[in-house]
Amino acid sequence: MITLNIPESGDAPLFEAILEPTVTAVDKLVKNKDMGEGEISTFRSRKNKIAVGVPYYENLISRLVEENKEIPHEIKQMMANYDFHFVALSCSFLPDRDCKFVWASFGVDLRTRSKYGEPYEEKPIVYDMAPSEVLSEIKYSRKVNFSPEGKLSLGVVNMGMRVIDIETEKECIIHEPQIFAYGIGRSKVAWHFKTTKEKGIWGNKGGLLLIVKAPKNSKIKGRFLLGAEVEFNIGKWIPIPLSKRADKVVDDEYDLSG
């Protein structure tokens, strides 16, 4: 079994995107007699942000060979034609005042290119991803195991009722709102976050892990897919879907392999 360390995200994000309501959503608000034009204008001035952290990635086969670890049988059968990559992603949510995220989607559309930048016809496939489902608060170690079956295995940390000191806290990743993963076995995957009565969606969300199978000697690129629903307070909470981006950085392709 190999242990992979999940690094902490740096201070500078890969990019930050401001999400805005779609034209359809605004049209519906205009027709809503409970909201005046001034309130709609006020909402549109709000800046609800999602930041994407700098990805961490490494070639999994190279790591196994370097550490003289046994390569899982399933992966060994595909090594002649495919590389396997470990990718750790993170994102952050920052709602504006009088706003709160009630649902959010953070995904990535994977592509493969040659070392010269030419696109491959064959797309990369997500061989495994974690976490797959979180229904309540979970703490797990930054040291994530890669099992003999070739799957990610999160080391869940049972903190019990004792006080967690600062040093111990740094060694853990904590997931709080509900999280559901979607897309394993495909080239387009996502994690969906849903607020609960106990926890909302804000701050840093790290430890979003992928094992990606890609054609031999290709480079993995990713285009991030962001969406959300925000509730805006005008004396009562009004839900607004957000998907339009106020900038183009989210439409670029980013490196997810060396």
Secondary structure, 3 states (H helix, E strand, C coil): CEEEECCCCCCCCCEEEEEEECHHHHHHHHHCCCCCHHHHHHHHCCCEEEEECCCEEEEHHHHHHHCCCCCCHHHHCCCCCEEEEEEEEEEEEECCCCEEEEEEEEEEEEEEECCCCCECCCCCEEEEEECCEECCCEEEECEEEECCCCCEECCECCCCCCCCCHHHHHCEEEECCEEEEECCCCCEEEEEEECCCCCCECEEEEEEEEEEEEECCCEEEEEEEEEEEEEEECCCEEEEEEEEECCCHHHCCEECCC
